Amino acid sequence: MATYLVTGANRGIGYEYCKQLQGRGDTVIAVCRTSAPELDALGIRVETGVDITDDMSIASLVQRLKDIELDVLLNNAGIIKRITLDNLDFDSIREQFEVNALGPLRLTHALLPQLKTGSKIILMTSRMGSIDDNTSGGSYGYRMSKVALSMAGKSLAHDLKPRGIAVGILHPGLVQTRMTGFTPSGITPTESVQGLLARIDGLTLENTGSFWHANGEILPW
Ligand SMILES: NC(=O)c1ccc[n+]([C@@H]2O[C@H](COP(=O)([O-])OP(=O)(O)OC[C@H]3O[C@@H](n4cnc5c(N)ncnc54)[C@H](OP(=O)(O)O)[C@@H]3O)[C@@H](O)[C@H]2O)c1
């Protein structure tokens, strides 16, 4: 059984990760800004008050977890704001960089001492952060911040391979969560996380730094 830390754990894909991991007997540390009744009902450790854009908030979390070794650090928290060329809101673009790109890197760096040989780091990026796959434009802040996150993941994969730590860069599919307005054309969080956990279980130092769809497809950069 392994110890997983999951950010954005109070809803959507993050909550589903917690539920499925707990269901299969893993130890889960659920990290969020504010908990939710369904998360509390899982009976796992929940660490609240953690904003991944805030250094003090992350330092406080690290202090609370200081004796724990993590097998998997699952950077899941993220935001999307629809920014078009006709409505370029640079503050919003900057905010999306802070949450989607810098936040996971900041948290990963802070928790590195708690990772060991054989540990894994997961970055929840998006197909919308694939340059080759961008056939429709728009979404400037989200697309740009997820490209930056994926690039951070590739560098982490190179930098941490000698330490025996593998990095997975994952797209969950189009998923019915608040982020997508629970779109009926999406898959359920249950189905998405089943695929994501299969990818995480299959992540090794040989395939570290790969960009995968939850369904196992390798995605273009
Ligand atoms: N749903 C999809 O189709 C889809 C597709 C591609 C990629 N993704 C990625 O998958 C991940 C999870 O998405 P989701 O669909 O589950 O989204 P969601 O339901 O909107 O949940 C987002 C989570 O991120 C947390 N969060 C946002 N800003 C934060 C901050 N500054 N500090 C800490 N936590 C913060 C939210 O917490 P609060 O409740 O406190 O706001 C929430 O728990 C995201 O990285 C997203 O970009 C999703």
The ligand as a MOL file (V3000), in Angstrom:
LIG
                    3D

  0  0  0     0  0            999 V3000
M  V30 BEGIN CTAB
M  V30 COUNTS 48 52 0 0 0
M  V30 BEGIN ATOM
M  V30 1 N -12.4920 18.2650 -16.2680 0
M  V30 2 C -11.8270 18.1400 -17.4130 0
M  V30 3 O -12.4180 17.8260 -18.4650 0
M  V30 4 C -10.3400 18.3830 -17.4540 0
M  V30 5 C -9.7020 18.2510 -18.7000 0
M  V30 6 C -8.3160 18.4400 -18.7560 0
M  V30 7 C -7.5990 18.7080 -17.6130 0
M  V30 8 N -8.2560 18.8360 -16.4200 0 CHG=1
M  V30 9 C -7.4360 19.1470 -15.2410 0
M  V30 10 O -7.7310 18.2420 -14.2010 0
M  V30 11 C -7.5690 18.8930 -12.9230 0
M  V30 12 C -8.8290 18.7210 -12.0900 0
M  V30 13 O -9.9000 19.3120 -12.7940 0
M  V30 14 P -11.4350 19.1710 -12.3600 0
M  V30 15 O -12.1890 18.9770 -13.6260 0
M  V30 16 O -11.5840 18.2100 -11.2670 0 CHG=-1
M  V30 17 O -11.7190 20.6580 -11.8600 0
M  V30 18 P -12.6700 21.2550 -10.7110 0
M  V30 19 O -13.8200 20.3520 -10.4350 0
M  V30 20 O -12.9370 22.6520 -11.1360 0
M  V30 21 O -11.7360 21.2210 -9.4130 0
M  V30 22 C -10.6020 22.0560 -9.3680 0
M  V30 23 C -9.9280 21.8580 -8.0230 0
M  V30 24 O -8.7650 22.7050 -7.9840 0
M  V30 25 C -8.7960 23.4170 -6.7480 0
M  V30 26 N -8.0840 24.7010 -6.8340 0
M  V30 27 C -8.2850 25.7100 -7.7100 0
M  V30 28 N -7.4470 26.7230 -7.4300 0
M  V30 29 C -6.7080 26.3550 -6.3530 0
M  V30 30 C -5.7020 26.9760 -5.5980 0
M  V30 31 N -5.2410 28.2190 -5.8790 0
M  V30 32 N -5.1480 26.3030 -4.5470 0
M  V30 33 C -5.5830 25.0610 -4.2390 0
M  V30 34 N -6.5530 24.4130 -4.9260 0
M  V30 35 C -7.1160 25.0590 -5.9670 0
M  V30 36 C -10.2920 23.6410 -6.4900 0
M  V30 37 O -10.4760 24.0010 -5.1440 0
M  V30 38 P -11.6550 25.0380 -4.6830 0
M  V30 39 O -12.8970 24.1860 -4.5380 0
M  V30 40 O -11.1380 25.5800 -3.3970 0
M  V30 41 O -11.7940 26.0580 -5.7630 0
M  V30 42 C -10.8180 22.2640 -6.8400 0
M  V30 43 O -10.6020 21.3660 -5.7910 0
M  V30 44 C -7.2360 20.3590 -13.2460 0
M  V30 45 O -5.8500 20.5610 -13.1790 0
M  V30 46 C -7.7250 20.5210 -14.6720 0
M  V30 47 O -7.0430 21.5430 -15.3680 0
M  V30 48 C -9.5950 18.6690 -16.3120 0
M  V30 END ATOM
M  V30 BEGIN BOND
M  V30 1 1 1 2
M  V30 2 2 2 3
M  V30 3 1 2 4
M  V30 4 1 4 5
M  V30 5 2 4 48
M  V30 6 2 5 6
M  V30 7 1 6 7
M  V30 8 2 7 8
M  V30 9 1 8 9
M  V30 10 1 8 48
M  V30 11 1 9 10
M  V30 12 1 9 46
M  V30 13 1 10 11
M  V30 14 1 11 12
M  V30 15 1 11 44
M  V30 16 1 12 13
M  V30 17 1 13 14
M  V30 18 2 14 15
M  V30 19 1 14 16
M  V30 20 1 14 17
M  V30 21 1 17 18
M  V30 22 2 18 19
M  V30 23 1 18 20
M  V30 24 1 18 21
M  V30 25 1 21 22
M  V30 26 1 22 23
M  V30 27 1 23 24
M  V30 28 1 23 42
M  V30 29 1 24 25
M  V30 30 1 25 26
M  V30 31 1 25 36
M  V30 32 1 26 27
M  V30 33 1 26 35
M  V30 34 2 27 28
M  V30 35 1 28 29
M  V30 36 1 29 30
M  V30 37 2 29 35
M  V30 38 1 30 31
M  V30 39 2 30 32
M  V30 40 1 32 33
M  V30 41 2 33 34
M  V30 42 1 34 35
M  V30 43 1 36 37
M  V30 44 1 36 42
M  V30 45 1 37 38
M  V30 46 2 38 39
M  V30 47 1 38 40
M  V30 48 1 38 41
M  V30 49 1 42 43
M  V30 50 1 44 45
M  V30 51 1 44 46
M  V30 52 1 46 47
M  V30 END BOND
M  V30 END CTAB
M  END
